[in-house]
Amino acid sequence: MTSPARPTLAILQARMSSTRLPGKVLLRVCGKPLLAHQVERVRRAKRIDELVVATSTDSSDDPLQALCESIGVRCHRGSLDDVLDRFIGAAKDFEPGYVVRLTGDCPLADPQVIDKVIAAAQEPGVDYASNALHPTYPDGLDVECMRYEVLQQAAREARKPSEREHVTPFIHTQPQRFALRDVKNDVDLSHLRWTVDEPADFVFVSQVFDWMYPTKPAFDMNDVLDFERSHPEIARINRKIERNAGYTP
């Protein structure tokens, strides 16, 4: 694609201090940490011009910086708890037109889904687009994209701890103020769980990678759906875990 004068920047937030599955982003499958797999998949998105991993200055996240250096992806370090401020710090050097928010618990991220959300955000008059406002995609394919100016506005005005920690609630909870675009799948797949927050999630994702990555490293959402249909016993491993269980507004 022809890059705009101001790039579209994807910021992938990650940290080691997950409460439910500490160090999950460095758990290994098929010879690589999960975060390295996610970076590999995100880089295939055609509408992303730049990618940076945003982690914290806490010493526990030193291994994440080391991983980023080893795989050649830029790493920004900022506040552990004020993730919104971390995003602003990560974006500052790029002065992007749009910022894409991705989280490090989504190693099955699909580049085509990412591109679809970015395309929606870049339509005239749209401030923010996401496929997670009213989920119809599997948990683990969540994408948010917003105009950089809107993210800056949130950083200036957001006061609630949840608005600072989760980056975008200040934006998507104010539809009267910001023009939101809800991106939906043709079929509701929101009951499927492809994220990694619990040990059972890692078991499921490991099975997916072990089955497909050696022969088709660029497998997509439809391939994972086919895998679930042919391996229902594996699909049930983490199905009972509540979506967004760690989110506190």
N, C-alpha and C positions, 0 to 999 in steps of 0.2 A: 504494500500500500504506500501511497505518497504521504509522508508525515506532515501534519499541519505545522504552522510556524511555532505553535506552542504544543509540545508533545503530550500524548496521553501516557500518564505515569501510573503504573501498578505498584501499590505498596502492600507487601505481604508481611503482616504482623505475626511475630512468633516470639515465644519465650520458653524457658526451661522450667519455670516454676508453676506449672499446671497443678492444681490441687488434686484432681481426680486421677491423673496419669502423668506424674512428673517426668520431664525429659522426653515426652512422647514424640516431639518433632525429630529427635535423633535416633529413635528406634529404627532398626535396620530391617529391610526386606529386599530380597534379590540383590544383596550386596551394597545397598545404598541406604542412607538415612531417609526417612519419610520426607523431610523438608527438601532434600535434593531431588527426589521424585517429583514433588510438587513444583519446584522451580522449573524442572525440565518440561513439565506439562504446560505451565503458564506461558513459558517462552514460545509455545506454538500458537498462541493467540495472535491473529493477524493485526488486530487493532491496538495492540499495546506497543508503544515506542520505547519505553524505558521501564525497568523493573528494579526495585530496591527492597531488600528485607529490612524491616524496622523492628529492632529488638531493644532491650533496655541496657542501661549502664550498669546494672547489677552484675557482680562478678559471676553469678551463676550462668549468665548468658555469654560469657567469654567463648565457650565452645561453639556457639552459633556464629559468632564473628569468624572464628577459625574455619568453620564449614563454608561460609560465604566466600572467604578468600580462596579456598581450595577449589570451588566450583565456578569461580569467576563472576559472582554476582555482587553488586554493591550492597553494603550494609550500613545502616544508620542506627546509632544508639541514642536513646533518649530516656524519658521518664518511664519507670516501671508501671505506675498506676495511672498516670495521665496520658493515656494512649492517644488522645486527640492532639495533645501538644507534640507527642512523638511523631505523629503524621505530618504536622506542619513543619517540624524540623526536617523530616525526610524529604519533603517536597520542595523546600526552600531553594535548593540549588538548581532545580529544574524549571521552576516557574511554569508548571504545566497548564494546559487548557483544561484538562480533566484528570481526576484522580480516581483510580479503581481501588477499592478496598477488598483485600483478600485476607483470610486468616489461616494460620499454619496448621490447623487441625483438619484441613481438607486436601489430603494427598491425591484424591481422585478428581480434583478440579478438571473441568472439561473446557478446553480452549474455545470450542464452538459456542458454548453457553456464555463464556466470558465475552466473546465478541458480540453476541446477541444483546447483552445488557449494555455494553458500551454503545452500540448502534442506537439503542433506544434513548440513552442519555444525551447523545449528540444530535437528536432531532431538535428543530427550532423550538425555543420556548421552554425546554425541559431543564430543570435544575438538578434533578436526582432521579436515577433509575435503579431498580433492584428486582431480583427475582425472589426476594425473601419477605416482601411486604405482606403478601398473602401466598405462602409457599405452595408451589405445585411441582417443584423439582425435588429430588432426593436431598435429604439433609446432608450437607457436605459439598454441594455444588453452589452454595450461596455466593452471590456477587453483588457488589454495590458500585455505582459509578456516579460521580457528581462533578459539577463545575468547580474548579479550584477556588473561585471567589466565594462560593457557597460554603466550602469547607473552612475557608478563612473566617467567614462570618460566624460560623459555629464556634470556632476556636476563640474568637473575641468575646462571645456572648454566653456560651454555655456555662452554667454554674453547678448543676447537679453532678454528684460523683458518677452517677450512671452515664451521664452525657459525656463526661470526660473519659471514662473507662471504655465505653462501647462505641465511641467516635461519632456515630451518626444519629442517635436518637433525637438530638436537637433539631435535625433537619426533617427526618421522616415522620415525626409526630406533629408537624405543623403544616398540614396540607393547605391551610388557608394562607400561608406565607410563602411556601416554596412549591414549585410545580413538580409534582412527583409522577413518575411513570412506573407502572406495575407490569413487570414482564412475567408472562405465564407460559407454561408448557401446554402442549395440546392435550395431554393426559395428566391427571393429578397423580403425581408420584411422591407426594410429600410424606407418605407413610414409610418410605424407604430410608434407611439410615446408613450413610456412607462416610460420615465424619469419624474422627478419632478423639474421643474424650474419655473412654473407659477401656479397661483391658479387653472386654469382649469386642469392642470396636476394632482394636488392633488385630485381633484374631481374624475377624471378617476381612479387613483390608489386606492382611497378609495373604489370605487365601486367594483373593482377587489377583494380586500382583503375581503370586507364585504360578497361578494358572495361565495368565495372559502375557505378562511382561517379557518372558524369555523369547517368545515367538512374535509378539506384536506389541512393542513398547509404546506405540502411539494409540493404544486402545481407547475407545471413547465411551460415552454414556450408554449407547445402545449395546456395546459389547458387554458392559457390566450387567445390564438388564438381562441379556441372554444368559450370562453366567448364573444369575440368580434363578432364572427359570429352570435351568438344568441342574442346579444344586440347591434345592429349597431348604435342605437341612443346614447349609451354611448361611443362607439368607436369614434364617431364624435366630442365629447366634446372638445378635444384638438388637433384635426388633422391639423388645419391650422397654428399651431405654427412652425416656421422655425427650422430645426435641427441645433444644435450648434450655436444658435443665439448669445450666449454670448462669443463666441471665437473670439479674435482679434489677428491675426498673428503678 
